[in-house]
Amino acid sequence: MSVEPEAHVLGGESQVAPGGLSTGATPTTRGERRALVALVRRGAIGTGGTRLVQSAIAVVVAFALGAVALAANGISPWAAYAALASGSLGGAQSLASTAVQTAPLLVASLAVGISFRAGVFNIGAGGQLGVGALSAALVGGYVHLGSGIELVAMAAASLLGGALWAAVPGLLKAYTGASEVITTLMLTYVAANLIDYAVTGPAKAPGAINQTPQLSGPALLPTLVANTQLTAAILVGLVLVPVVWLLLFRTTYGFRLRMVGLNPGAATAAGFSVRRVGVSVLALSGALAGLAGMLEVAGVLGSVPQNMSLQVGYTAIVVALLGNNAPAGILLASAFLGALTAGSTTMQSAVGVSGPFVVFLEGIMIGSVVGMPALVRAWSRRRRGAARKAGAR
Amino acid sequence: MRLSAHVATKSVTFVSDVGGLNDHGYNEFTYLGVKAGATKDHIAWHVIQTQDPSQYVQNITTAAQQSGLVICSGFAMGDALKTVAARFPKVHFVILDYSYAPPLKNVQADVFDAQQSSYLAGVVAAGVSKTHTVGFVGGVDESVLQEFLAGYEAGALAENPKTHIKVEWTGSFTNEQAGKAAAQAEIAQGADVIYTAAGGSGIGGIDAAESAHVFAIGVDADQNYLAPKTVITSAVKELGKVAEDNIAEYVHNSWKPGTQVYDLANQGVGLAPFHGLAKAVPAQVRKKLAAVEKAIASGKVVVPTKPRFPNGH
């Protein structure tokens, strides 16, 4: 059987397609297996330092090109970036804003990161987030339980809603081979329309505004700092970082998941069901994305509005890539992009740079972070090819 | 919090709603008014564009930290503004199309008597209709929007008691397809003038009217430019004037909180010009319009706010 070192998380095309796998795999020798395990380990931890440098370069490139764009429009990049920094880090209010923006982004990015780890390209976290938000809003708006239990029920609903929404592309992929890149993305549009239908029809709150009923008291996350929007949502995100790390690196399931991501052929040879892992990873990823939606609804919005923005689901892809799909990296990257989003308001009001400028920066980052490893990979493929020859000897 | 920043120099910050500054409606015309007013009264102005409803509180807070006058567009921000206004008691806040009961101490809520301009729209509709059938395409079927229908049908029936009125609701302020479908249904039933009181959804209604070569009546802003041979007039809210008034009052220290009603009497609402379609409006209709306008402004005619025929007539 062939070993494909480029079967990598960042490869874009996922490697879990059934049929393309050697399911009736020829038995591998012990030596080959050991080499595979070594490959898995190296892929998981060995390149972390390189990736951090790559992410840092991507950020620098984005800010440099951003500065050029600002200067070309007659705006001082220095003043704009100073406003960005003051709006995200200058003072308690600004820091709170950053944390508010970070919370759902962190959870959605962990969701995306988990799927990328397994080589499954879930780019529909936005849709799963929307369905999770809607599920939580319906439970919170119509089912009244005591304080505490209410939030647990809403979280459960959002996890379930997101998981089911993502399980559909998981099953489609496992049994029909449909690419999850397409199906998860397309289901985001279905989710947006589902929200539209719900808030204009069956789940519309009384009044002229199309939205689900306003949540109150027990259905809202407790505020951490008075006079800010900072709620326990950020704590949920922070707790999930080590939980996801433990899941990925200290459980059998996590090992399988990473193995499938690094080399589905090898995973099959080792006796894992790539299909089962693929479906379950998408469901897990969707569940977390759904939870991010609940945090958004119970922490900030207080209801699901018509045209609810699902942008967090896309920004999460940037975060996961910048953070190298590692929980700690994702924490750093989500705080960074959360700060950008929070600071963009001040940048807008103080210097007149419109909000979507930050999305422009994110776009450049995604381009750099995806482009650079492709260059690095082309180089390392040659190197690994040489190593493989040496190992087979 | 830099509560003192705005004491020395006065400035105004406009917080737009989602939809952006070039939405051909609420945000755009308020923004233009803010710009014009601030320029006229020589104070600095800033804009924060909301991308997503989750930013309302943050955006209004940032605005309040920076300016002594904060103008918020649109009723969707009502709850967020209430939260922020309580935290910045010295800042003056303005919200359009929303009011608080009881009124807040540092917020001016500017509302429009849209039933009055809708009445005039009804007079025009019935006055130019050849089929004696006119259509109404509304957004969300709620009391705020029912005022538009109430005025429209009262005006149409006053102009010609034999007029039939078709009523459709799109359930949305953004869904153009729904607006189109609603207008097409009414045109199929013989309506040859369509009044669209449905925000962005109504633009679909104007499209449908243009394709079917019947007249449309725009809403909120002068929408003639969308279809110059179709939009005979528009029932406008003078959003820019509201922004300018607030800025002038703030600069001259005469700004007051509470609910401020904009109506025909203070020229806060009215009809847009007929532009190139003036010939389609018979002289006696125009004469009647002028008389009715005066009667409403003086209070001689009181326009109802609840529709007599909510499902058409």
Interface residues (C-beta under 8 A of the other chain):
Chain A: G87 G91 Q93 S97 V100 D196 T200 G201 G207 A208 I209 N210 Q214 N227 Q229 E296 V300 L301 G302 P305 Q306 N307 M308 S309 Q311 A342 T345 T346 Q348 S349 A350 G352 S354 G355 P356
Chain B: M1 T13 V18 H46 V47 I48 Q49 Q51 D52 P53 S54 Q55 V57 Q58 N59 T61 T62 A63 Q65 Q66 F75 A76 D79 R87 V140 E142 S143 V144 L145 G171 S172 F173 T174 N175
